[in-house]
Amino acid sequence: MAIKNFEELVKGEFAEERKIILEIIDKVLNEMDGYNLVKNAVRMKDDTLFIEGDKKLVIDLNFYKKIYFVGFGKAAGRMAKAMEEFIYFDDGVVICSKKEELKSIKCILGSHPFPTKENMEASKEILDIVKKAGKDDLIIVAITGGGSAMLCLPRISLQSMVEVTDQLMKAGCSIEELNIVRKHLSHVKGGQLAMATEARMVALIISDIIGNPVDAIASGPTAGDESTFKDAYEILKKYGVKNKEAMEVIKKGMKDEIEETPSKTHAENIIIGDVKKACSIAENEGKKRGYYTKILKCDLQGEAKEIGIALAKYAKVYPRYHSIIIAGGETVVKVKGNGTGGRNQEMVLAALPELQSMPIVFASVGSDGIDGNSPAAGAIADGHSMERARALNLEPGKYLENNDSYTFFKKLKDAIITGYTGTNVMDLQIILKR
């Protein structure tokens, strides 16, 4: 079971409804695990590899002298484990969030969301493998969310890279904007990894970005990039980032003193998992339990607290009872306080007053299991939560103001704890109306 504190969360007047939502979340996280996604997308017959995701690919392995595997991102280790059940690799390196016991692939524990020296050293090992592969070789690449921080060979110092990333995230920039900056401060992002080899490169991708833009997922190391140094400059300017090193590199690029990221690469990119698939699994699970189930949106964007209020209001006026409303996407938090929390918990916290005395249960989780700077994946609340909060002298508004949603839900014992889940397909919201 992915949810470690499942029993603690099933309680109160809405215990049965809470149990149903948590069971659905658990099922989604299991099915979206990187290992299971690969096993469902890939099969081998004789020496031929069949891959089916957003496109189909058939690869006769007899054509290749050597086969390599590289991967980076939160779920890359799980993907590597599955791929080793199909192929023996001549060499390989994967950087991920949880160590896996692998046979021919070296597994390195990476950090996220900020790059580290260890990430850089591991990235050099990946680049070495990519560069040594020849035109008669095949490289299979696993790419998942978190890969932007883990595959990290910046053109600036590590300290400056961390500072730029931190400032942009706290300013509430989108993941797309952040990745445009990352690409232009990197030696490997924005298609540059693919261009480092003549070997055939096939990337299996678990998307953590709305619309599945392969040029943005993990900053698109295998995909062509249409963004420019000027775009990166405008983003830094927009959010008031003035890091000297970063600005120097970006300005050099704008003067053509540094080569622009390639607009095309020879790599073949296949999406095998995304938030739509996660929402579809949740929908099927809701129907199995006899509920009228509706996917509202799979592309939620905006400020977490505003989205939380809007979803709760929608559920209140939704005409169908005994129903489950599902949404997915990725919101942002404009950090003004110094508390502990994340976008999913902040979303549920903001919705709390709207849920008061209503026959509604609302849960939001990050599919990677880590919500913001907290140890929780998200939170769950219901029509009785405000009453319980008041009994503990907890004022939601004050915690919301301080971006301290985790502390609030920890005290209420409604923070959802999973640890790293082995996947990353953005966030999932499930609302049950009794």
One Martini backbone bead per residue (centre of mass of N, CA, C, O) as a GRO file, in nm:
protein
  434
    1MET     BB    1   0.095   0.037   0.024
    2ALA     BB    2   0.135   0.378  -0.025
    3ILE     BB    3  -0.027   0.453   0.227
    4LYS     BB    4   0.096   0.468   0.552
    5ASN     BB    5  -0.172   0.630   0.702
    6PHE     BB    6  -0.452   0.507   0.638
    7GLU     BB    7  -0.598   0.442   0.913
    8GLU     BB    8  -0.582   0.736   1.031
    9LEU     BB    9  -0.772   0.862   0.792
   10VAL     BB   10  -0.999   0.660   0.883
   11LYS     BB   11  -1.259   0.876   0.995
   12GLY     BB   12  -1.545   0.948   1.120
   13GLU     BB   13  -1.829   1.041   0.949
   14PHE     BB   14  -1.631   0.990   0.667
   15ALA     BB   15  -1.487   0.709   0.657
   16GLU     BB   16  -1.590   0.568   0.399
   17GLU     BB   17  -1.515   0.794   0.196
   18ARG     BB   18  -1.219   0.804   0.263
   19LYS     BB   19  -1.152   0.515   0.188
   20ILE     BB   20  -1.222   0.538  -0.110
   21ILE     BB   21  -1.024   0.760  -0.189
   22LEU     BB   22  -0.764   0.615  -0.087
   23GLU     BB   23  -0.793   0.366  -0.269
   24ILE     BB   24  -0.772   0.519  -0.533
   25ILE     BB   25  -0.498   0.645  -0.490
   26ASP     BB   26  -0.345   0.380  -0.451
   27LYS     BB   27  -0.407   0.264  -0.731
   28VAL     BB   28  -0.277   0.485  -0.897
   29LEU     BB   29   0.013   0.466  -0.780
   30ASN     BB   30   0.057   0.173  -0.868
   31GLU     BB   31  -0.001   0.201  -1.180
   32MET     BB   32   0.216   0.460  -1.202
   33ASP     BB   33   0.447   0.305  -1.170
   34GLY     BB   34   0.731   0.273  -1.348
   35TYR     BB   35   0.728  -0.033  -1.370
   36ASN     BB   36   0.428  -0.070  -1.470
   37LEU     BB   37   0.442   0.112  -1.719
   38VAL     BB   38   0.656  -0.055  -1.869
   39LYS     BB   39   0.511  -0.335  -1.861
   40ASN     BB   40   0.262  -0.213  -2.033
   41ALA     BB   41   0.445  -0.089  -2.287
   42VAL     BB   42   0.631  -0.352  -2.290
   43ARG     BB   43   0.760  -0.601  -2.527
   44MET     BB   44   0.888  -0.936  -2.600
   45LYS     BB   45   0.990  -1.092  -2.918
   46ASP     BB   46   1.244  -1.242  -2.912
   47ASP     BB   47   1.438  -0.968  -3.062
   48THR     BB   48   1.174  -0.788  -3.017
   49LEU     BB   49   1.069  -0.455  -2.953
   50PHE     BB   50   0.769  -0.336  -2.794
   51ILE     BB   51   0.622  -0.005  -2.809
   52GLU     BB   52   0.345   0.154  -2.612
   53GLY     BB   53   0.202   0.475  -2.639
   54ASP     BB   54   0.158   0.758  -2.814
   55LYS     BB   55   0.334   0.545  -2.966
   56LYS     BB   56   0.479   0.319  -3.195
   57LEU     BB   57   0.746   0.062  -3.151
   58VAL     BB   58   0.992  -0.126  -3.347
   59ILE     BB   59   1.274  -0.333  -3.227
   60ASP     BB   60   1.559  -0.475  -3.367
   61LEU     BB   61   1.829  -0.593  -3.181
   62ASN     BB   62   2.021  -0.718  -3.410
   63PHE     BB   63   2.132  -0.426  -3.518
   64TYR     BB   64   2.302  -0.416  -3.243
   65LYS     BB   65   2.593  -0.414  -3.067
   66LYS     BB   66   2.491  -0.206  -2.842
   67ILE     BB   67   2.323  -0.162  -2.516
   68TYR     BB   68   2.187   0.119  -2.350
   69PHE     BB   69   2.130   0.284  -2.019
   70VAL     BB   70   1.946   0.582  -1.932
   71GLY     BB   71   1.854   0.786  -1.635
   72PHE     BB   72   1.608   1.039  -1.506
   73GLY     BB   73   1.442   1.061  -1.208
   74LYS     BB   74   1.215   0.951  -0.980
   75ALA     BB   75   1.132   0.678  -1.178
   76ALA     BB   76   1.392   0.554  -1.321
   77GLY     BB   77   1.452   0.300  -1.149
   78ARG     BB   78   1.188   0.147  -1.208
   79MET     BB   79   1.231   0.139  -1.515
   80ALA     BB   80   1.497  -0.016  -1.514
   81LYS     BB   81   1.393  -0.274  -1.379
   82ALA     BB   82   1.200  -0.347  -1.611
   83MET     BB   83   1.405  -0.347  -1.854
   84GLU     BB   84   1.584  -0.587  -1.738
   85GLU     BB   85   1.356  -0.804  -1.815
   86PHE     BB   86   1.430  -0.769  -2.136
   87ILE     BB   87   1.736  -0.655  -2.101
   88TYR     BB   88   2.080  -0.664  -2.164
   89PHE     BB   89   2.315  -0.439  -2.063
   90ASP     BB   90   2.631  -0.305  -2.125
   91ASP     BB   91   2.531  -0.026  -1.999
   92GLY     BB   92   2.457   0.195  -1.706
   93VAL     BB   93   2.267   0.493  -1.586
   94VAL     BB   94   2.087   0.602  -1.285
   95ILE     BB   95   1.880   0.874  -1.166
   96CYS     BB   96   1.721   0.878  -0.839
   97SER     BB   97   1.511   0.860  -0.539
   98LYS     BB   98   1.540   0.533  -0.541
   99LYS     BB   99   1.693   0.257  -0.469
  100GLU     BB  100   1.801  -0.004  -0.693
  101GLU     BB  101   1.826  -0.339  -0.783
  102LEU     BB  102   2.068  -0.394  -1.027
  103LYS     BB  103   2.257  -0.539  -1.277
  104SER     BB  104   2.378  -0.337  -1.539
  105ILE     BB  105   2.287  -0.086  -1.364
  106LYS     BB  106   2.359   0.215  -1.232
  107CYS     BB  107   2.254   0.339  -0.910
  108ILE     BB  108   2.169   0.681  -0.832
  109LEU     BB  109   2.126   0.909  -0.587
  110GLY     BB  110   1.912   1.178  -0.608
  111SER     BB  111   1.815   1.518  -0.616
  112HIS     BB  112   1.526   1.724  -0.504
  113PRO     BB  113   1.500   2.033  -0.677
  114PHE     BB  114   1.810   2.047  -0.630
  115PRO     BB  115   2.118   2.062  -0.722
  116THR     BB  116   2.418   1.860  -0.704
  117LYS     BB  117   2.721   1.722  -0.699
  118GLU     BB  118   2.613   1.432  -0.739
  119ASN     BB  119   2.447   1.492  -0.989
  120MET     BB  120   2.686   1.584  -1.164
  121GLU     BB  121   2.852   1.321  -1.156
  122ALA     BB  122   2.628   1.143  -1.277
  123SER     BB  123   2.594   1.304  -1.542
  124LYS     BB  124   2.876   1.241  -1.650
  125GLU     BB  125   2.824   0.936  -1.679
  126ILE     BB  126   2.602   0.962  -1.886
  127LEU     BB  127   2.759   1.120  -2.101
  128ASP     BB  128   2.975   0.904  -2.146
  129ILE     BB  129   2.786   0.689  -2.261
  130VAL     BB  130   2.671   0.854  -2.495
  131LYS     BB  131   2.953   0.914  -2.633
  132LYS     BB  132   3.044   0.599  -2.671
  133ALA     BB  133   2.824   0.562  -2.854
  134GLY     BB  134   2.749   0.434  -3.157
  135LYS     BB  135   2.587   0.401  -3.468
  136ASP     BB  136   2.539   0.072  -3.379
  137ASP     BB  137   2.374   0.175  -3.138
  138LEU     BB  138   2.167   0.163  -2.831
  139ILE     BB  139   1.958   0.404  -2.653
  140ILE     BB  140   1.792   0.394  -2.347
  141VAL     BB  141   1.556   0.629  -2.207
  142ALA     BB  142   1.474   0.763  -1.887
  143ILE     BB  143   1.196   0.994  -1.824
  144THR     BB  144   1.134   1.219  -1.546
  145GLY     BB  145   1.044   1.376  -1.301
  146GLY     BB  146   1.338   1.551  -1.177
  147GLY     BB  147   1.550   1.558  -1.416
  148SER     BB  148   1.649   1.854  -1.404
  149ALA     BB  149   1.816   1.811  -1.136
  150MET     BB  150   1.969   1.538  -1.199
  151LEU     BB  151   2.035   1.649  -1.485
  152CYS     BB  152   2.348   1.822  -1.417
  153LEU     BB  153   2.527   2.064  -1.642
  154PRO     BB  154   2.630   2.356  -1.580
  155ARG     BB  155   2.745   2.691  -1.685
  156ILE     BB  156   2.737   2.724  -1.383
  157SER     BB  157   2.735   2.730  -1.074
  158LEU     BB  158   2.581   2.554  -0.837
  159GLN     BB  159   2.493   2.791  -0.658
  160SER     BB  160   2.354   2.954  -0.884
  161MET     BB  161   2.153   2.735  -0.969
  162VAL     BB  162   2.005   2.723  -0.699
  163GLU     BB  163   1.923   3.020  -0.682
  164VAL     BB  164   1.755   3.038  -0.939
  165THR     BB  165   1.555   2.812  -0.874
  166ASP     BB  166   1.449   2.926  -0.605
  167GLN     BB  167   1.347   3.202  -0.706
  168LEU     BB  168   1.146   3.098  -0.918
  169MET     BB  169   0.971   2.919  -0.734
  170LYS     BB  170   0.892   3.145  -0.522
  171ALA     BB  171   0.760   3.329  -0.760
  172GLY     BB  172   0.568   3.122  -0.938
  173CYS     BB  173   0.670   2.969  -1.163
  174SER     BB  174   0.662   2.775  -1.417
  175ILE     BB  175   0.786   2.483  -1.537
  176GLU     BB  176   0.839   2.591  -1.821
  177GLU     BB  177   1.007   2.838  -1.740
  178LEU     BB  178   1.222   2.693  -1.576
  179ASN     BB  179   1.322   2.508  -1.816
  180ILE     BB  180   1.426   2.728  -2.004
  181VAL     BB  181   1.650   2.816  -1.817
  182ARG     BB  182   1.791   2.545  -1.775
  183LYS     BB  183   1.871   2.489  -2.070
  184HIS     BB  184   2.054   2.770  -2.093
  185LEU     BB  185   2.241   2.648  -1.833
  186SER     BB  186   2.320   2.392  -2.018
  187HIS     BB  187   2.480   2.090  -2.166
  188VAL     BB  188   2.201   1.873  -2.184
  189LYS     BB  189   1.969   2.027  -2.239
  190GLY     BB  190   1.771   2.082  -2.501
  191GLY     BB  191   1.894   1.822  -2.684
  192GLN     BB  192   2.206   1.780  -2.605
  193LEU     BB  193   2.222   1.479  -2.542
  194ALA     BB  194   2.146   1.367  -2.823
  195MET     BB  195   2.388   1.530  -2.974
  196ALA     BB  196   2.626   1.337  -2.831
  197THR     BB  197   2.518   1.119  -3.054
  198GLU     BB  198   2.484   0.847  -3.309
  199ALA     BB  199   2.295   0.690  -3.174
  200ARG     BB  200   2.022   0.533  -3.104
  201MET     BB  201   1.735   0.704  -2.955
  202VAL     BB  202   1.513   0.597  -2.682
  203ALA     BB  203   1.237   0.752  -2.511
  204LEU     BB  204   1.095   0.704  -2.193
  205ILE     BB  205   0.799   0.882  -2.076
  206ILE     BB  206   0.709   1.060  -1.780
  207SER     BB  207   0.471   1.293  -1.730
  208ASP     BB  208   0.477   1.641  -1.553
  209ILE     BB  209   0.318   1.789  -1.796
  210ILE     BB  210   0.106   1.972  -1.952
  211GLY     BB  211   0.063   1.811  -2.270
  212ASN     BB  212   0.340   1.661  -2.313
  213PRO     BB  213   0.615   1.824  -2.351
  214VAL     BB  214   0.919   1.695  -2.446
  215ASP     BB  215   1.082   1.977  -2.419
  216ALA     BB  216   1.011   1.997  -2.088
  217ILE     BB  217   1.069   1.731  -1.981
  218ALA     BB  218   1.342   1.754  -1.803
  219SER     BB  219   1.429   1.972  -2.024
  220GLY     BB  220   1.465   1.813  -2.297
  221PRO     BB  221   1.737   1.621  -2.375
  222THR     BB  222   1.586   1.468  -2.650
  223ALA     BB  223   1.465   1.743  -2.751
  224GLY     BB  224   1.360   1.980  -2.926
  225ASP     BB  225   1.420   2.349  -2.919
  226GLU     BB  226   1.240   2.666  -2.942
  227SER     BB  227   1.383   2.804  -2.740
  228THR     BB  228   1.562   3.087  -2.599
  229PHE     BB  229   1.772   3.308  -2.461
  230LYS     BB  230   1.560   3.533  -2.463
  231ASP     BB  231   1.346   3.382  -2.302
  232ALA     BB  232   1.518   3.347  -2.048
  233TYR     BB  233   1.557   3.647  -1.995
  234GLU     BB  234   1.254   3.724  -1.958
  235ILE     BB  235   1.211   3.543  -1.710
  236LEU     BB  236   1.418   3.668  -1.521
  237LYS     BB  237   1.293   3.950  -1.539
  238LYS     BB  238   1.000   3.890  -1.447
  239TYR     BB  239   1.123   3.761  -1.151
  240GLY     BB  240   1.392   3.919  -1.055
  241VAL     BB  241   1.652   3.775  -1.163
  242LYS     BB  242   2.021   3.864  -1.086
  243ASN     BB  243   2.221   3.660  -1.157
  244LYS     BB  244   2.528   3.701  -1.283
  245GLU     BB  245   2.604   3.433  -1.419
  246ALA     BB  246   2.341   3.384  -1.570
  247MET     BB  247   2.335   3.650  -1.733
  248GLU     BB  248   2.600   3.607  -1.887
  249VAL     BB  249   2.515   3.351  -2.042
  250ILE     BB  250   2.257   3.461  -2.175
  251LYS     BB  251   2.396   3.701  -2.323
  252LYS     BB  252   2.588   3.527  -2.493
  253GLY     BB  253   2.363   3.377  -2.641
  254MET     BB  254   2.233   3.638  -2.768
  255LYS     BB  255   2.531   3.678  -2.922
  256ASP     BB  256   2.635   3.385  -3.024
  257GLU     BB  257   2.862   3.262  -2.812
  258ILE     BB  258   2.636   3.045  -2.774
  259GLU     BB  259   2.486   2.775  -2.858
  260GLU     BB  260   2.196   2.686  -2.949
  261THR     BB  261   1.947   2.500  -2.909
  262PRO     BB  262   1.812   2.242  -3.064
  263SER     BB  263   1.529   2.202  -3.277
  264LYS     BB  264   1.652   1.911  -3.340
  265THR     BB  265   1.635   1.548  -3.321
  266HIS     BB  266   1.689   1.183  -3.340
  267ALA     BB  267   1.507   1.122  -3.123
  268GLU     BB  268   1.272   0.893  -2.966
  269ASN     BB  269   0.955   0.989  -2.824
  270ILE     BB  270   0.773   0.828  -2.544
  271ILE     BB  271   0.466   0.821  -2.391
  272ILE     BB  272   0.363   0.616  -2.089
  273GLY     BB  273   0.285   0.863  -1.883
  274ASP     BB  274   0.005   1.043  -1.722
  275VAL     BB  275  -0.255   1.224  -1.591
  276LYS     BB  276  -0.478   1.097  -1.765
  277LYS     BB  277  -0.425   0.810  -1.672
  278ALA     BB  278  -0.476   0.862  -1.373
  279CYS     BB  279  -0.772   0.963  -1.405
  280SER     BB  280  -0.878   0.704  -1.542
  281ILE     BB  281  -0.829   0.515  -1.306
  282ALA     BB  282  -1.006   0.669  -1.104
  283GLU     BB  283  -1.267   0.643  -1.264
  284ASN     BB  284  -1.286   0.332  -1.263
  285GLU     BB  285  -1.288   0.301  -0.953
  286GLY     BB  286  -1.548   0.460  -0.902
  287LYS     BB  287  -1.738   0.280  -1.074
  288LYS     BB  288  -1.687   0.013  -0.918
  289ARG     BB  289  -1.829   0.166  -0.654
  290GLY     BB  290  -2.102   0.314  -0.779
  291TYR     BB  291  -2.018   0.588  -0.902
  292TYR     BB  292  -2.049   0.892  -1.020
  293THR     BB  293  -1.805   0.978  -1.272
  294LYS     BB  294  -1.582   1.273  -1.308
  295ILE     BB  295  -1.381   1.443  -1.535
  296LEU     BB  296  -1.299   1.766  -1.528
  297LYS     BB  297  -0.967   1.788  -1.521
  298CYS     BB  298  -0.606   1.767  -1.659
  299ASP     BB  299  -0.526   2.112  -1.649
  300LEU     BB  300  -0.450   2.236  -1.387
  301GLN     BB  301  -0.413   2.586  -1.305
  302GLY     BB  302  -0.257   2.785  -1.064
  303GLU     BB  303  -0.348   2.878  -0.760
  304ALA     BB  304  -0.405   2.663  -0.514
  305LYS     BB  305  -0.615   2.816  -0.335
  306GLU     BB  306  -0.807   2.893  -0.568
  307ILE     BB  307  -0.864   2.606  -0.669
  308GLY     BB  308  -0.976   2.489  -0.406
  309ILE     BB  309  -1.222   2.675  -0.387
  310ALA     BB  310  -1.343   2.611  -0.668
  311LEU     BB  311  -1.385   2.305  -0.624
  312ALA     BB  312  -1.569   2.326  -0.376
  313LYS     BB  313  -1.792   2.494  -0.512
  314TYR     BB  314  -1.855   2.293  -0.732
  315ALA     BB  315  -1.939   2.058  -0.546
  316LYS     BB  316  -2.180   2.202  -0.405
  317VAL     BB  317  -2.342   2.244  -0.700
  318TYR     BB  318  -2.341   1.965  -0.771
  319PRO     BB  319  -2.615   1.762  -0.862
  320ARG     BB  320  -2.462   1.499  -0.792
  321TYR     BB  321  -2.490   1.237  -0.605
  322HIS     BB  322  -2.292   0.990  -0.558
  323SER     BB  323  -2.000   1.128  -0.631
  324ILE     BB  324  -1.704   1.172  -0.852
  325ILE     BB  325  -1.440   1.407  -0.866
  326ILE     BB  326  -1.186   1.471  -1.116
  327ALA     BB  327  -0.841   1.590  -1.103
  328GLY     BB  328  -0.562   1.755  -1.281
  329GLY     BB  329  -0.219   1.880  -1.228
  330GLU     BB  330  -0.047   2.213  -1.172
  331THR     BB  331   0.023   2.413  -0.923
  332VAL     BB  332   0.083   2.711  -0.727
  333VAL     BB  333   0.303   2.885  -0.487
  334LYS     BB  334   0.312   3.185  -0.314
  335VAL     BB  335   0.570   3.261  -0.115
  336LYS     BB  336   0.534   3.438   0.217
  337GLY     BB  337   0.610   3.237   0.416
  338ASN     BB  338   0.772   2.994   0.674
  339GLY     BB  339   0.647   2.731   0.620
  340THR     BB  340   0.502   2.402   0.585
  341GLY     BB  341   0.452   2.270   0.245
  342GLY     BB  342   0.204   2.258  -0.029
  343ARG     BB  343  -0.014   2.264  -0.290
  344ASN     BB  344  -0.209   2.039  -0.185
  345GLN     BB  345  -0.250   2.138   0.106
  346GLU     BB  346  -0.332   2.428   0.033
  347MET     BB  347  -0.584   2.353  -0.124
  348VAL     BB  348  -0.739   2.215   0.112
  349LEU     BB  349  -0.722   2.447   0.316
  350ALA     BB  350  -0.881   2.658   0.143
  351ALA     BB  351  -1.147   2.467   0.126
  352LEU     BB  352  -1.259   2.424   0.416
  353PRO     BB  353  -1.492   2.640   0.448
  354GLU     BB  354  -1.664   2.517   0.207
  355LEU     BB  355  -1.704   2.224   0.356
  356GLN     BB  356  -1.877   2.307   0.571
  357SER     BB  357  -2.137   2.081   0.635
  358MET     BB  358  -2.065   1.900   0.399
  359PRO     BB  359  -2.103   1.603   0.178
  360ILE     BB  360  -1.765   1.623   0.167
  361VAL     BB  361  -1.464   1.498   0.007
  362PHE     BB  362  -1.112   1.612   0.005
  363ALA     BB  363  -0.835   1.535  -0.219
  364SER     BB  364  -0.470   1.596  -0.241
  365VAL     BB  365  -0.196   1.482  -0.459
  366GLY     BB  366   0.129   1.392  -0.508
  367SER     BB  367   0.255   1.144  -0.711
  368ASP     BB  368   0.556   1.151  -0.572
  369GLY     BB  369   0.499   1.212  -0.240
  370ILE     BB  370   0.594   1.527  -0.258
  371ASP     BB  371   0.500   1.829  -0.081
  372GLY     BB  372   0.716   2.034  -0.120
  373ASN     BB  373   0.868   2.088   0.214
  374SER     BB  374   0.734   1.815   0.283
  375PRO     BB  375   0.645   1.471   0.393
  376ALA     BB  376   0.400   1.500   0.219
  377ALA     BB  377   0.154   1.445  -0.046
  378GLY     BB  378  -0.100   1.557   0.126
  379ALA     BB  379  -0.466   1.588   0.166
  380ILE     BB  380  -0.760   1.556   0.388
  381ALA     BB  381  -1.117   1.646   0.374
  382ASP     BB  382  -1.427   1.761   0.539
  383GLY     BB  383  -1.734   1.866   0.675
  384HIS     BB  384  -1.579   1.822   0.978
  385SER     BB  385  -1.297   1.972   0.992
  386MET     BB  386  -1.358   2.252   1.117
  387GLU     BB  387  -1.456   2.145   1.389
  388ARG     BB  388  -1.188   2.002   1.462
  389ALA     BB  389  -1.007   2.253   1.444
  390ARG     BB  390  -1.146   2.425   1.663
  391ALA     BB  391  -1.094   2.216   1.896
  392LEU     BB  392  -0.766   2.284   1.835
  393ASN     BB  393  -0.717   2.588   1.761
  394LEU     BB  394  -0.746   2.600   1.438
  395GLU     BB  395  -0.656   2.843   1.187
  396PRO     BB  396  -0.652   2.834   0.854
  397GLY     BB  397  -0.571   3.129   0.770
  398LYS     BB  398  -0.297   3.141   0.919
  399TYR     BB  399  -0.164   2.897   0.774
  400LEU     BB  400  -0.199   3.009   0.489
  401GLU     BB  401  -0.036   3.273   0.525
  402ASN     BB  402   0.233   3.082   0.612
  403ASN     BB  403   0.259   2.824   0.449
  404ASP     BB  404   0.139   2.585   0.687
  405SER     BB  405  -0.019   2.313   0.605
  406TYR     BB  406   0.127   2.076   0.742
  407THR     BB  407   0.090   2.156   1.036
  408PHE     BB  408  -0.214   2.146   1.030
  409PHE     BB  409  -0.248   1.840   0.927
  410LYS     BB  410  -0.083   1.712   1.150
  411LYS     BB  411  -0.271   1.800   1.385
  412LEU     BB  412  -0.529   1.667   1.232
  413LYS     BB  413  -0.444   1.397   1.089
  414ASP     BB  414  -0.448   1.469   0.735
  415ALA     BB  415  -0.187   1.375   0.628
  416ILE     BB  416  -0.043   1.236   0.343
  417ILE     BB  417   0.159   0.935   0.352
  418THR     BB  418   0.424   0.783   0.123
  419GLY     BB  419   0.650   0.878  -0.009
  420TYR     BB  420   0.808   0.757  -0.248
  421THR     BB  421   0.636   0.616  -0.545
  422GLY     BB  422   0.758   0.581  -0.857
  423THR     BB  423   0.641   0.864  -0.956
  424ASN     BB  424   0.538   1.149  -1.203
  425VAL     BB  425   0.202   1.312  -1.268
  426MET     BB  426   0.151   1.510  -1.073
  427ASP     BB  427  -0.177   1.592  -0.973
  428LEU     BB  428  -0.451   1.478  -0.749
  429GLN     BB  429  -0.810   1.510  -0.748
  430ILE     BB  430  -1.062   1.408  -0.498
  431ILE     BB  431  -1.426   1.419  -0.501
  432LEU     BB  432  -1.679   1.341  -0.262
  433LYS     BB  433  -2.036   1.297  -0.292
  434ARG     BB  434  -2.284   1.165  -0.088
   0.00000   0.00000   0.00000
